[in-house]
C-alpha cells in the first residue's frame, strides 16, 4: 500500500492555534487543484497503481473549505479513483467542522477516512491553545462520523501549555473510550512565527524534553495498543521545510522520535521481567528478540542495554524468529 499525501496548508482552518504555523509544517503554500496535481505527479513517479493505495489530504481543515473549492481539489483525486491508481481517500479536519452536509460531500467523492485534529480533551488546555472548540465537539464529531460510516482517526498532542502528564493520559483514556480506528501522537514543538514562540521567548512556556515526550508517548502507545487501537505515527514527519534552519525554535524534535518511542515501549515491557529474575538470583539474562526489533530493544546507542546493566543484569541479546522472551541464561 502507498499513500499519496496532498498538503493544503492552513486552508479551511478558521483559527490560529498558538502552536501552529501550518505552512512550516506542510511545506506547501496554497490550496488549489493545480497544486494538488503537482503533488500527485511527484508521487506517481514511484507509486504502483492499485486499489490498496490511498490519497490523503493533510494540513488545514479540509471540511472547512468552501464546498466549491473542495470539489475542485477532489477532481484530480476522482481521476485517480476512476483509473484504479488508488482505492480510497482520507482527509484531516477540525472536530467542529463536521456536519451532515459536509459528510455528504465527502461521501460523494468516495472519501472513507476522516482524521480529527483533537490534540487534547481537556477543555482548559484547549482554551489556552486557542483551539476554538471543546471536548464535547470531539465526541459529537466522532458520533456523526460513525453514523455516516467513516473510519475515524484522532491526532493527539503532548506538551501543550498547562497540560500535565495526568491531563495528557486522561485524554488518552477518553480517546480510547471513543474507539477510534487509529491515532497519531505528536509532541508539541515551538515553531517559528507562532504565538507560542512569543510565549517561549518571554519565558512563559517551557517545552518538554525529548525524554519526557518519549515517555508520555510510550505510555499512550501501550494503552492504545492494549485497547486494540493502532498508533500509526508518533512525531512529525521531518520534511525539508520543517527541518530547515531556524524553523524549529525549541521542543522535543528528533527525526527518529517514533523509533525512540518503540524502544521505550520495549524497555517498559522487558524491565519488570528482568527485575523479577534479578530478585530471584539470576543476573545472567537472555533476551530473545525478533530480528526486526533488535535495534529498538537495544535502544539508541544501546541505551536500554546500559540501563539494564545498571540494574545489575548481564544481558545477552539473541535474535529469534519467534516472539520476544526474557529468561535466565544457563550457567
TAJO-V819483 format. One record per backbone hydrogen bond with DSSP energy under -0.5 kcal/mol. CO is the residue of the C=O (numbers start at 0). NH is the residue of the N-H. E is the energy in kcal/mol with one decimal. If there is no record, write none. Layout:
CO&NH&E, CO&NH&E
//
This chain:
1&53&-2.4, 2&4&-0.8, 3&55&-2.5, 5&57&-2.9, 7&10&-0.9, 9&12&-1.8, 10&60&-2.9, 11&13&-0.6, 14&16&-0.7, 16&19&-1.4, 17&195&-3.0, 20&23&-1.4, 20&24&-1.5, 21&25&-2.8, 22&26&-1.6, 29&31&-0.6, 31&35&-2.1, 32&36&-2.6, 33&37&-2.3, 34&38&-2.0, 35&39&-2.6, 36&40&-2.6, 37&41&-1.6, 38&42&-1.5, 39&43&-2.2, 40&44&-0.5, 41&44&-0.7, 42&45&-1.5, 42&46&-1.0, 45&47&-0.5, 46&48&-0.5, 49&52&-1.7, 52&86&-2.7, 52&87&-1.0, 53&3&-3.0, 54&89&-2.2, 55&5&-3.2, 55&57&-0.7, 56&91&-1.0, 57&7&-2.7, 60&63&-2.2, 61&64&-1.6, 65&69&-2.3, 66&70&-2.3, 67&71&-1.9, 68&72&-2.7, 69&73&-2.2, 70&74&-1.3, 71&75&-0.6, 72&76&-0.6, 73&77&-3.1, 74&78&-1.5, 75&79&-1.3, 76&80&-2.1, 77&81&-2.5, 78&82&-2.3, 79&84&-2.1, 79&85&-1.1, 80&83&-1.0, 84&49&-1.4, 87&54&-2.1, 88&111&-2.6, 88&112&-1.4, 89&56&-2.7, 90&114&-2.9, 91&61&-2.1, 92&116&-2.5, 93&96&-1.5, 94&97&-0.7, 98&102&-2.5, 99&103&-1.9, 100&104&-1.4, 101&105&-1.6, 102&106&-2.4, 103&107&-1.8, 104&108&-1.0, 105&108&-0.7, 105&110&-2.2, 106&109&-2.0, 109&88&-0.6, 111&150&-2.9, 112&90&-1.8, 113&152&-2.2, 114&92&-2.5, 114&116&-0.5, 115&117&-1.7, 115&154&-2.5, 117&119&-2.9, 118&156&-2.2, 120&122&-0.7, 121&125&-2.5, 122&126&-2.2, 123&127&-2.1, 124&128&-1.8, 125&130&-2.3, 126&129&-1.2, 128&17&-1.9, 133&136&-0.6, 133&137&-0.9, 134&137&-0.5, 134&138&-1.8, 135&139&-2.3, 136&140&-2.1, 137&141&-2.5, 138&142&-2.2, 139&143&-2.1, 140&144&-2.6, 141&145&-2.4, 142&146&-2.0, 143&147&-1.5, 144&149&-2.5, 145&148&-1.5, 150&113&-2.5, 151&180&-2.7, 151&181&-1.1, 152&115&-3.0, 153&155&-0.6, 153&183&-2.2, 154&117&-0.9, 154&118&-3.4, 155&185&-2.4, 157&187&-2.8, 159&162&-2.4, 161&163&-0.6, 163&167&-2.4, 164&168&-2.6, 165&169&-2.0, 166&170&-2.0, 167&171&-1.9, 168&172&-2.1, 169&173&-2.5, 170&174&-2.5, 171&175&-2.3, 172&176&-1.6, 173&177&-0.9, 174&177&-0.7, 174&179&-0.6, 175&178&-1.4, 180&229&-0.9, 181&153&-1.7, 182&231&-2.2, 182&232&-0.7, 183&155&-2.8, 184&234&-3.0, 185&157&-2.2, 187&251&-0.6, 188&190&-0.8, 189&248&-2.5, 189&249&-1.3, 190&193&-0.6, 193&196&-0.6, 193&197&-1.2, 194&198&-1.8, 195&199&-2.6, 196&200&-2.8, 197&201&-1.7, 198&203&-2.8, 198&204&-0.9, 199&202&-1.3, 204&206&-0.5, 208&212&-2.3, 209&213&-2.7, 210&214&-2.2, 211&215&-2.2, 212&216&-2.5, 213&217&-2.4, 214&218&-2.2, 215&219&-2.3, 216&220&-2.9, 217&221&-2.3, 218&222&-2.0, 219&223&-2.7, 220&224&-2.8, 221&225&-2.4, 222&226&-1.3, 223&228&-2.9, 224&227&-1.6, 227&229&-0.5, 229&182&-2.1, 229&231&-0.8, 232&184&-2.6, 236&238&-2.1, 238&242&-2.2, 239&243&-0.5, 240&243&-1.0, 243&246&-1.9, 246&191&-2.8, 246&248&-0.8, 249&189&-2.9, 250&252&-2.2, 253&256&-2.2, 255&259&-2.1, 256&260&-2.2, 257&261&-2.2, 258&262&-2.4, 259&263&-2.2, 260&264&-2.4, 261&265&-2.0, 262&266&-2.2, 263&267&-2.7, 264&268&-1.6, 265&269&-2.6, 266&270&-2.6, 267&271&-0.6, 269&272&-0.7, 269&273&-2.0, 270&274&-2.6, 271&275&-1.9, 272&276&-1.9, 273&277&-2.5, 274&278&-2.5, 275&279&-1.3, 276&281&-2.7, 277&280&-1.6, 280&282&-0.7, 282&284&-0.6, 282&313&-3.3, 283&328&-2.9, 284&315&-2.4, 285&287&-0.6, 285&326&-2.3, 286&288&-0.6, 286&317&-2.9, 287&324&-2.2, 288&319&-2.0, 289&292&-1.9, 290&293&-1.3, 292&296&-2.6, 293&297&-2.5, 294&298&-2.0, 297&303&-1.7, 297&304&-1.3, 298&301&-2.0, 299&302&-1.0, 301&305&-2.6, 302&306&-1.9, 303&307&-2.6, 304&308&-2.3, 305&309&-1.8, 306&310&-0.8, 307&310&-0.6, 307&312&-1.9, 308&311&-1.5, 312&314&-0.7, 313&284&-3.0, 315&286&-2.8, 315&317&-0.5, 317&288&-2.5, 319&290&-0.8, 324&287&-3.2, 326&285&-2.9
//
